[in-house]
Amino acid sequence: MSSTTKIEPLGAVRERVLATLRQEIIAGGLRPGDRLVERELAERFGVSRVPVREAIRALVTEGFVHFETPRRAVVRRLTPNDVKELFELREALEVYAAGLAAARATPDDLAEVQALLDLAAAATEAGDAEAITDVNSRLHDRLVAMADNSLLINALEPVAGRLRWMTRRNEEWPQLLVEHRELYEAIASGDPERARAHALAHVRTNYHSTMRQLFEDTSELH
């Protein structure tokens, strides 16, 4: 009686390698300037070099990696302008999303956000950086989803990973929790103007915190 080994499709292998490397960059396991070597990564994942090469190219497209030379891929070093541009995008889209969320949120939506805030509070109390990053990302995704605008969601999707990468470096966790609670309350009030004001304040505060963490810089967003 013979048995067959299930072969993982090439696309699935690529996505597995890509997701793992992306998460390692976001979490700091792979740091700016670290080199991604196809041969070494292929051996590590137990795959051919083709899906590794494709995963590296995808990370370049997503803004996590760049080629110092045609054959040398390294984790990208963020510049102040990289941070500024991404937070300008957040200011434009997330502030707008907060106003829509205030007008459209259902009781179930608000209950889900409250549950995420409870998780964030527990993670903050424990000082668990990984859990804080995860729940805060889920919280932001939920708030954008509450806007109920698929084009808005699609506009943020290409940069979601880079935003998580940056905000992972903001360790002013108690302040983040306070801001998220205030933003939730503003959205729950059903007042779009109030929600937009709190979202704008949150994005700008988070920008300054991220700049301090990365560059010891207090530059203005505008």
N, C-alpha and C positions, 0 to 999 in steps of 0.2 A: 504494500500500500504506500503510495507516494504522497508527499505533501508539497504544497507550493507556498512560496514566500510571497506575501503581498508586497508589491513594489509601490513605494510612495511616488505619486506623480511629481514631475519636475517642478511644476508650479507650486505644489504644496511644500516641497523642500525649500524652494526659494523663499516662500512666505515664512516658514519656520525659522530659517536663518536670519531673514530680515527682521522679524519681530524680536528675536533674541538679541541681536546686535543693537537694534534701536533702544530696547529697554536698558541694555548695559550702558549705553551712552547717556541716556536720561538719568539713570541712577548713579552715574559716576564711576562705574566699573571700568569703562573705557573713557579716558580723559582727553581733553584737547591736546592735539599733537601726537597721540598714540597712532601707530601705524596699523593698518589692516592688510595683512599679507594673505593672499588667496590660498597659497599652499598650506600655511599653518591653520587657517580657518577650516579648510576642507578636511584636514586631518582631524581637527577637533570635533567637527560635526559628523564625521564619518560619511561625507558626501563627495561628489566630484567637484571640480573647481567651477563648473558652469553656474550652478545656482548661487555659489558664493560670489562670483563675478557679477551676476545680475543683482544680488542683494546689495552689494557695494554701490553699484550704479544707482539703485533706488535710493540709497542713503544720500548720495550726492544730490539727486533731484529734490529730496526732502530737506536739504540744507544741513545735514548732520556731518557730512564728510566732504572733503574736496581733494583733488589731485594736485599734490605739490609738483609732481612731474607726471608724464603720461603713465608711469608704472608705479608710482608711489602714492597710495591713498592714505590719508590721515584724518583723524577726527578734527573737525573744524574748530578753530579758535574764534570765539565770538568777539565781535568788536562792539564798541558803544553804538555805532550806527545800526548794526544788526538788531540790537535791543530796541533802539528808538523806533525803527521801522515796524517791528512786530507789535510794539505797544501802541503805535499810531493806528495800526489795523484793529487791534483790540478796542481802542477808544471808539473807532468808527462803528464797528459791528456789534460789540457786546453792549454798548450803551443803548443802541437802537433795540437790540434784543430784549434788554431789561424792560423797556417801555412797552413792547409788545407783550411780554410775559405778564406784566401787571394787568394788562387789559384782558388776557386770554387764559390765565392760569385757572385750573380747576381745583376743587378741594383735594382730589387725589394727587395732583401735581404738588401742591403745597405740603401735603403729608409726606410725600417722598423726599422733598427737600429738607423737611424737618428731621426726618430719619437720618439723612446724610449729615446734617449738622450735628446730630448726636454722636455719630461715628467720628466726625472731625474733632469734637470735643474730647472724646476718649483717646484718640490718637495723639492729640496735643498734650493732654495730661500725661500720657506715657512717654512723650518725646520721641515717638516712632516716625522718623522722617519718611520712610517708604510708605507707611499707611497714610500719613498726612498728604503726601503728594498724590496718592491714588484717590483718596476720597475728595480732595479739593478739585482734582481734574473731573471726577464724576459729577461733582456739584456744579461746576461750570458747564459741563455738557448738558446737564439736566435743565439749567436755567435757559440755555440757548434753545433746547428742544421745546421748552414751554412757550417760546415765541411762536411756534407752529408755523415756521416759514422754511420750507425745504431749501430754497435758494440761499438763505442766510446760513443754514447749517453747512451746505456744500461750499460756501465761500470760506468758512473757517477751517474746514477739514484738512486742506493741504498744509496748514501751518500748526495744526493742533499739537503735533509731536514736538516741534521746536518751542512752542509756548510752554509745554510741560517741562522741557529741558531747562528753560530759563527759570521758570518759577520754582523748580526743584531747588534752586540755589538760594531762594529767599527763605531764610530760617527764622523770620520774625513771626513765628507761628501763632502766638496768642493774639497778636494784632490782626492777623489774617482771619482768625476765627471771629473776632469782634466785627470786622468788616463784612464777613459773609452773613453773620446774623442780622446786621443792620440792612444789608441788601435784601435778604429774605423778607424782613419785616416791611420794607418799602414795597416789594412786589406784592406781598400778601395784602397790603392796604388797598390795592386796586388802583392806585394813583400813578399813571405812567410818568408824569413829570417828576414825582418824588423818586421813582425807581431809576429813572435815567440819571438823576443827580447823584444818587448813591453809587450807581455803577461807574459813573465818571470819576468820582472821588476814589473809588476802589482801584480802578485801573491806574490812575496817576500815582497813588500811594504805592502800589505794587511795583510800578516802574522805578520809582526812586529807591525802593528797597532792593530791587534786583541790581540796579546800577551800583549801589553801595557794596553789595555782596561781591559783585564781579570785578568792579574797577575802583572801589572806594571813591565813587564819583557821585555828585549830587546835582548833576545837570538837569535843567528843566526839560520837560517833554516838548514844550513849544518854545 
